[in-house]
Amino acid sequence: MKIQYANPKCINPIEKCFKCEFKKTNIFSVDGVWNEWMEWESCSVSCAGGIQLRHRTCIGPFHGGKNCSDSNEDDRTCNTHPCPVDGKFTDWSDWYTCDVSCGGGIQWRNRSCIGPFHGGAQCDGSYKDNRTCNVNPCPVDGIWNEWSTWDECSVSCGGGSQFRSRSCVGPFNGGYPCAGSNNGTQTCNIFKCPGIHHVTVLTLTGEDCKGSEKGKKRCNSHDCPVDGVWKDWSAWSGCSVTCGGGYSNRSRICDGPYYNGKECEGNSTERLVCGTDPCPIPGEWLEWTSWSRCSKSCGGGTRYRSHECNMTSYGDLTAPCLGNQTQYADCHTFSCDSYPRHCTDLKNLGMVDSGHAEIDPEQRNEKLMVYCDMEAQNGIGVTIVATHICFVYLLCQELSIV
């Protein structure tokens, strides 16, 4: 057993101190006394105003003495300059309309940068993006080849007919067929045929031809092509977002085409950028405070700690922080009927706050009221005993009862 005595008069073994001196009735009370302030801790934040703490510990009180007055904690503000806020890209816009309807074009989208603020970094990356679009082949209308040469006239005199033809190249990929006929005719050899004189005389003295020299019939009775015509634009839709950049759309309908007329020219939709105000950004939590004292010394209590939201994290864009401001935890869950050998045992059972407790050093049902310092010696649980004869610090990590 290794014991360190604070009073040279207390030279008896630990058994005598516990059995003899503590059985006397003249134990006196000792008021708590503050230690010196510790060094200032690091600032809770690097900018925008934080809190810097320092602490001091109270030695005592013992055996009914008075607690140290005032607080064991001091604070001051620090790092009050604004925080740099790096630029932050908005989401990409939707893809704009392709610049061609076929044959391969380019389609664009963009995004904007919110910030930077207070010397933060610019957004890293491109503001525009593109991709190929409408790579399907374009429709190609049919095109006539050259006419063939005229066929031989059907008669050598008196008016005949001769023919020629042409072929259509295409159409391709849904284009229109060639317009017009693939065959052509014309009259030929319209001069009078040479004949016998009396035949000519008879012809010249014959009766006039009966009926009309011209005839007609209906043709191309199908409906004429009617090109498509745009109807009026619809009203603009509501903006897709309330901040950060969005879009409002409107559309129109093409009336037609009919009977192979042309489609309406132009786009059926239009888009406007809207809602470009920067979106609020949730603030950053400051550092947690120290845990409060446990609500009970044994038998299960509760302690808590809290932290504040830095509402200057992102300048005017700062929104309330996400999450809970206060955190709770169970503490001192060990039984009130536990009487361990020393304060280190209580620390191992879950004691976190310094305070008075009863121990039984030799486990002989001889209880002793001591003060357990849970902050000294790196929080190992130092047992402090005080009498009129001795003021002993039992360094409990070295205490072994044999």
C-alpha positions as CSV (number, residue, x, y, z in Angstrom):
1,M,0.0,0.0,0.0
2,K,1.5,3.3,-1.1
3,I,0.1,6.5,0.6
4,Q,1.1,10.1,0.3
5,Y,0.4,12.2,3.4
6,A,-0.1,16.0,3.3
7,N,0.5,16.3,7.0
8,P,3.7,14.9,8.6
9,K,1.9,14.3,11.9
10,C,-0.1,11.6,10.1
11,I,2.5,8.9,10.1
12,N,0.4,6.0,11.1
13,P,-0.6,3.4,8.5
14,I,-3.9,3.9,6.7
15,E,-5.7,1.5,9.0
16,K,-5.0,3.7,12.0
17,C,-6.1,6.9,10.2
18,F,-9.4,5.3,9.2
19,K,-10.1,3.3,12.4
20,C,-8.8,5.7,15.0
21,E,-8.7,9.3,13.9
22,F,-12.0,9.2,12.0
23,K,-13.8,7.7,14.9
24,K,-13.2,10.9,16.8
25,T,-16.0,13.5,16.8
26,N,-13.9,16.6,16.3
27,I,-13.8,16.5,12.5
28,F,-13.9,20.1,11.3
29,S,-15.5,21.8,8.2
30,V,-13.3,23.2,5.5
31,D,-14.5,25.9,3.0
32,G,-13.7,25.6,-0.7
33,V,-10.8,27.7,-2.1
34,W,-10.4,28.6,-5.8
35,N,-7.3,27.5,-7.7
36,E,-5.7,30.0,-10.2
37,W,-7.4,30.5,-13.5
38,M,-6.3,28.2,-16.2
39,E,-5.1,29.4,-19.7
40,W,-7.7,30.7,-22.1
41,E,-9.0,27.9,-24.3
42,S,-9.1,28.1,-28.1
43,C,-11.8,30.3,-29.6
44,S,-14.9,28.3,-30.4
45,V,-14.9,29.6,-34.0
46,S,-12.3,31.0,-36.4
47,C,-14.4,34.0,-37.5
48,A,-17.8,35.7,-37.1
49,G,-17.5,36.0,-33.3
50,G,-17.0,33.1,-31.0
51,I,-16.5,32.4,-27.3
52,Q,-13.3,31.8,-25.5
53,L,-13.4,30.1,-22.1
54,R,-11.2,29.5,-19.1
55,H,-11.8,27.6,-16.0
56,R,-10.6,27.2,-12.4
57,T,-11.2,24.4,-9.9
58,C,-12.4,24.6,-6.3
59,I,-10.4,22.8,-3.7
60,G,-13.0,21.5,-1.2
61,P,-15.3,22.1,0.5
62,F,-14.9,19.3,3.1
63,H,-17.2,18.1,5.9
64,G,-19.9,20.6,5.5
65,G,-17.8,23.6,4.5
66,K,-19.0,26.2,2.1
67,N,-18.7,25.9,-1.6
68,C,-16.5,28.3,-3.5
69,S,-18.4,31.5,-4.4
70,D,-18.7,32.8,-7.9
71,S,-18.3,30.8,-11.1
72,N,-15.7,28.3,-12.1
73,E,-16.0,29.5,-15.7
74,D,-15.1,32.8,-17.4
75,D,-15.6,33.8,-21.0
76,R,-14.9,36.5,-23.6
77,T,-15.7,37.1,-27.2
78,C,-13.1,36.3,-29.9
79,N,-12.5,36.2,-33.7
80,T,-15.3,38.7,-34.4
81,H,-14.3,39.3,-38.0
82,P,-16.7,38.0,-40.7
83,C,-16.1,34.5,-42.1
84,P,-15.0,34.1,-45.7
85,V,-17.7,32.3,-47.7
86,D,-16.7,30.5,-50.8
87,G,-18.8,30.8,-53.9
88,K,-21.3,28.0,-54.4
89,F,-22.8,26.9,-57.7
90,T,-26.5,26.6,-58.2
91,D,-27.9,23.5,-59.7
92,W,-27.6,23.1,-63.5
93,S,-30.4,24.6,-65.5
94,D,-32.5,22.3,-67.7
95,W,-31.1,21.8,-71.2
96,Y,-32.0,24.5,-73.7
97,T,-33.7,23.6,-77.0
98,C,-31.4,22.0,-79.6
99,D,-30.2,24.5,-82.2
100,V,-31.2,22.1,-85.1
101,S,-34.0,19.6,-85.5
102,C,-31.9,17.0,-87.2
103,G,-28.4,16.1,-88.4
104,G,-26.7,16.8,-85.1
105,G,-26.6,20.0,-83.1
106,I,-25.5,21.5,-79.8
107,Q,-27.6,21.8,-76.7
108,W,-26.5,24.1,-73.8
109,R,-27.2,24.4,-70.1
110,N,-25.8,26.8,-67.5
111,R,-25.5,27.6,-63.8
112,S,-24.6,30.6,-61.7
113,C,-22.3,31.2,-58.7
114,I,-23.7,32.5,-55.4
115,G,-20.9,34.5,-53.8
116,P,-18.2,34.6,-52.8
117,F,-18.5,36.7,-49.7
118,H,-15.9,38.3,-47.3
119,G,-12.9,37.1,-49.4
120,G,-14.0,33.6,-50.0
121,A,-12.9,31.6,-53.1
122,Q,-14.7,31.9,-56.4
123,C,-16.7,28.9,-57.7
124,D,-14.4,26.3,-59.2
125,G,-15.7,24.9,-62.5
126,S,-17.5,25.9,-65.7
127,Y,-20.6,28.0,-65.9
128,K,-21.7,26.4,-69.1
129,D,-22.1,22.8,-70.4
130,N,-23.1,21.4,-73.8
131,R,-23.9,18.1,-75.5
132,T,-24.8,16.9,-78.9
133,C,-28.5,16.6,-79.8
134,N,-30.9,15.6,-82.5
135,V,-28.4,13.4,-84.3
136,N,-31.1,11.7,-86.3
137,P,-30.7,12.1,-90.1
138,C,-32.6,15.0,-91.6
139,P,-35.5,14.3,-94.1
140,V,-34.4,14.7,-97.7
141,D,-37.1,15.4,-100.3
142,G,-37.0,13.6,-103.7
143,I,-35.2,15.3,-106.6
144,W,-35.9,14.6,-110.3
145,N,-33.2,13.3,-112.6
146,E,-32.9,14.9,-116.0
147,W,-35.5,14.1,-118.6
148,S,-34.8,11.4,-121.1
149,T,-34.6,12.2,-124.8
150,W,-37.9,12.4,-126.6
151,D,-39.2,9.1,-128.1
152,E,-39.8,8.9,-131.9
153,C,-43.0,10.7,-133.0
154,S,-45.9,8.4,-133.3
155,V,-46.7,9.5,-136.9
156,S,-44.6,11.1,-139.6
157,C,-47.2,13.7,-140.5
158,G,-50.6,15.1,-139.6
159,G,-49.8,15.5,-135.9
160,G,-48.7,12.8,-133.5
161,S,-47.3,12.5,-130.0
162,Q,-43.9,11.7,-128.6
163,F,-42.9,10.9,-125.0
164,R,-40.1,11.3,-122.5
165,S,-39.6,10.2,-118.8
166,R,-37.6,11.0,-115.8
167,S,-36.9,9.2,-112.5
168,C,-37.0,10.5,-108.9
169,V,-34.0,10.2,-106.6
170,G,-35.3,9.8,-103.1
171,P,-37.0,10.7,-100.9
172,F,-34.9,9.7,-97.8
173,N,-35.6,9.7,-94.0
174,G,-39.2,10.7,-94.4
175,G,-38.8,13.5,-96.9
176,Y,-41.4,14.5,-99.5
177,P,-41.6,12.6,-102.8
178,C,-40.8,14.5,-106.1
179,A,-43.6,16.8,-107.2
180,G,-45.0,16.5,-110.7
181,S,-45.2,13.7,-113.2
182,N,-42.5,11.4,-114.2
183,N,-43.8,11.3,-117.9
184,G,-44.0,14.1,-120.4
185,T,-45.7,14.3,-123.9
186,Q,-45.7,16.7,-126.8
187,T,-47.3,16.9,-130.2
188,C,-45.1,16.3,-133.2
189,N,-45.1,16.2,-137.0
190,I,-48.1,18.5,-137.2
191,F,-47.6,19.4,-140.8
192,K,-50.1,18.0,-143.3
193,C,-49.5,14.8,-144.9
194,P,-49.0,14.9,-148.7
195,G,-52.1,13.4,-150.4
196,I,-53.8,12.6,-153.8
197,H,-55.4,15.7,-155.4
198,H,-58.9,14.4,-155.6
199,V,-58.7,13.4,-152.0
200,T,-57.7,16.9,-151.1
201,V,-60.5,18.3,-153.1
202,L,-63.0,16.1,-151.4
203,T,-61.6,17.0,-148.1
204,L,-61.8,20.7,-148.8
205,T,-65.4,20.4,-150.0
206,G,-66.6,18.1,-147.3
207,E,-68.8,18.9,-144.4
208,D,-67.6,20.6,-141.3
209,C,-66.6,18.4,-138.3
210,K,-69.3,18.0,-135.8
211,G,-68.8,18.7,-132.2
212,S,-66.5,21.0,-130.2
213,E,-62.9,21.2,-131.1
214,K,-62.1,21.3,-127.3
215,G,-62.9,19.0,-124.4
216,K,-62.5,19.3,-120.6
217,K,-62.7,17.1,-117.5
218,R,-62.1,17.6,-113.8
219,C,-58.6,17.0,-112.5
220,N,-56.6,17.4,-109.2
221,S,-59.8,17.3,-107.2
222,H,-57.9,16.5,-103.9
223,D,-57.7,19.1,-101.1
224,C,-55.0,21.7,-101.3
225,P,-52.2,21.6,-98.7
226,V,-52.8,23.8,-95.7
227,D,-49.7,24.8,-93.7
228,G,-49.8,24.8,-89.9
229,V,-50.5,28.0,-88.0
230,W,-49.5,28.7,-84.4
231,K,-52.2,29.5,-81.8
232,D,-51.6,32.1,-79.1
233,W,-49.0,31.5,-76.4
234,S,-50.2,30.2,-73.0
235,A,-49.6,32.2,-69.9
236,W,-46.2,31.9,-68.2
237,S,-46.0,29.1,-65.6
238,G,-44.9,29.7,-62.0
239,C,-41.2,29.7,-61.4
240,S,-39.8,26.2,-60.7
241,V,-37.9,27.4,-57.6
242,T,-38.1,30.3,-55.1
243,C,-34.3,30.9,-55.1
244,G,-31.1,29.8,-56.7
245,G,-32.2,30.1,-60.3
246,G,-35.1,28.4,-61.9
247,Y,-37.4,28.6,-65.0
248,S,-40.8,29.7,-66.1
249,N,-42.3,28.1,-69.2
250,R,-45.0,28.8,-71.7
251,S,-46.2,26.9,-74.7
252,R,-48.3,27.1,-77.9
253,I,-50.1,24.7,-80.1
254,C,-49.8,24.3,-83.9
255,D,-53.1,24.2,-85.7
256,G,-52.4,21.9,-88.6
257,P,-50.9,21.2,-91.0
258,Y,-53.5,19.6,-93.2
259,Y,-53.3,17.8,-96.5
260,N,-49.5,17.5,-96.4
261,G,-49.0,21.2,-95.6
262,K,-45.9,22.4,-93.9
263,E,-45.4,22.2,-90.1
264,C,-45.4,25.4,-88.0
265,E,-42.0,27.0,-88.0
266,G,-40.4,27.7,-84.6
267,N,-40.5,26.3,-81.1
268,S,-43.6,25.1,-79.3
269,T,-42.2,26.1,-75.9
270,E,-40.3,29.1,-74.5
271,R,-38.4,29.4,-71.2
272,L,-37.4,32.4,-69.0
273,V,-34.9,32.3,-66.1
274,C,-36.5,33.3,-62.8
275,G,-36.0,33.0,-59.0
276,T,-32.4,34.0,-59.2
277,D,-32.1,35.3,-55.7
278,P,-29.5,33.3,-53.7
279,C,-30.9,30.6,-51.4
280,P,-30.4,30.8,-47.6
281,I,-27.7,28.5,-46.3
282,P,-28.1,26.9,-42.8
283,G,-25.7,28.4,-40.3
284,E,-22.8,26.6,-38.5
285,W,-23.1,25.5,-34.9
286,L,-20.6,27.0,-32.5
287,E,-18.7,24.7,-30.1
288,W,-20.6,22.8,-27.4
289,T,-20.6,24.1,-23.9
290,S,-19.3,22.0,-21.1
291,W,-21.7,19.4,-19.7
292,S,-23.8,20.6,-16.8
293,R,-23.6,18.9,-13.4
294,C,-25.6,15.7,-13.1
295,S,-29.1,16.3,-11.6
296,K,-28.5,13.5,-9.1
297,S,-25.4,12.2,-7.3
298,C,-26.4,8.6,-7.7
299,G,-29.4,6.4,-8.8
300,G,-29.6,7.9,-12.3
301,G,-29.7,11.5,-13.3
302,T,-29.5,13.7,-16.3
303,R,-27.0,16.2,-17.6
304,Y,-27.0,18.5,-20.6
305,R,-25.0,20.7,-22.8
306,S,-25.9,23.2,-25.6
307,H,-24.4,25.2,-28.5
308,E,-25.4,28.3,-30.3
309,C,-26.1,28.8,-34.0
310,N,-23.7,31.2,-35.7
311,M,-26.2,33.3,-37.6
312,T,-23.4,35.2,-39.4
313,S,-21.9,32.1,-41.0
314,Y,-22.9,33.0,-44.5
315,G,-23.7,36.7,-44.1
316,D,-27.2,37.7,-45.1
317,L,-27.8,34.3,-46.5
318,T,-27.5,32.5,-43.2
319,A,-30.6,30.5,-42.2
320,P,-31.2,28.7,-38.8
321,C,-28.9,25.8,-38.1
322,L,-30.1,22.3,-38.6
323,G,-30.4,19.9,-35.6
324,N,-31.0,20.3,-31.9
325,Q,-29.5,23.1,-29.8
326,T,-29.4,21.1,-26.6
327,Q,-28.1,17.5,-26.0
328,Y,-29.0,15.4,-23.0
329,A,-27.3,12.3,-21.5
330,D,-27.8,9.9,-18.6
331,C,-25.4,10.2,-15.7
332,H,-24.6,8.8,-12.3
333,T,-26.6,5.6,-13.0
334,F,-24.8,3.6,-10.3
335,S,-26.7,2.5,-7.2
336,C,-26.8,4.8,-4.2
337,D,-26.0,1.7,-2.0
338,S,-22.6,1.3,-3.6
339,Y,-19.7,2.0,-1.2
340,P,-16.5,1.4,-3.2
341,R,-13.0,1.6,-1.8
342,H,-12.1,4.9,-3.3
343,C,-13.2,7.6,-5.8
344,T,-11.5,5.9,-8.8
345,D,-14.0,3.0,-8.3
346,L,-16.8,5.6,-8.4
347,K,-15.3,7.1,-11.6
348,N,-15.3,3.6,-13.1
349,L,-18.9,3.2,-12.1
350,G,-19.8,6.4,-14.0
351,M,-19.3,9.3,-11.6
352,V,-18.5,12.4,-13.6
353,D,-19.0,15.4,-11.2
354,S,-16.8,16.3,-8.3
355,G,-18.6,16.1,-4.9
356,H,-19.0,14.3,-1.6
357,A,-19.4,10.6,-1.4
358,E,-19.2,7.7,1.0
359,I,-16.6,5.1,0.5
360,D,-15.5,1.9,2.4
361,P,-11.7,1.7,1.9
362,E,-11.3,-1.7,3.4
363,Q,-14.7,-3.1,2.6
364,R,-15.5,-3.7,6.2
365,N,-18.7,-1.8,6.4
366,E,-16.9,1.2,7.9
367,K,-18.2,4.1,5.7
368,L,-16.2,7.3,5.3
369,M,-17.4,10.6,3.9
370,V,-14.8,12.0,1.4
371,Y,-14.6,14.5,-1.4
372,C,-14.1,13.0,-4.9
373,D,-12.2,15.4,-7.2
374,M,-13.0,14.2,-10.8
375,E,-11.0,17.0,-12.5
376,A,-7.5,16.7,-10.8
377,Q,-4.9,14.2,-12.0
378,N,-6.5,14.1,-15.5
379,G,-9.8,13.0,-14.1
380,I,-8.7,9.7,-12.5
381,G,-10.9,10.3,-9.4
382,V,-8.8,11.7,-6.5
383,T,-10.0,10.9,-3.0
384,I,-9.6,13.7,-0.5
385,V,-9.8,13.0,3.2
386,A,-9.6,15.8,5.9
387,T,-9.4,15.5,9.7
388,H,-8.0,17.6,12.6
389,I,-4.8,15.5,12.3
390,C,-4.3,14.7,8.6
391,F,-5.2,16.1,5.2
392,V,-4.5,13.2,2.9
393,Y,-4.6,13.0,-0.9
394,L,-5.1,9.3,-1.7
395,L,-3.9,8.9,-5.2
396,C,-6.4,6.2,-6.0
397,Q,-4.8,4.9,-9.0
398,E,-2.0,3.7,-6.7
399,L,-4.2,2.4,-3.9
400,S,-4.4,-1.3,-3.5
401,I,-6.0,-3.0,-0.4
402,V,-4.3,-6.3,0.5
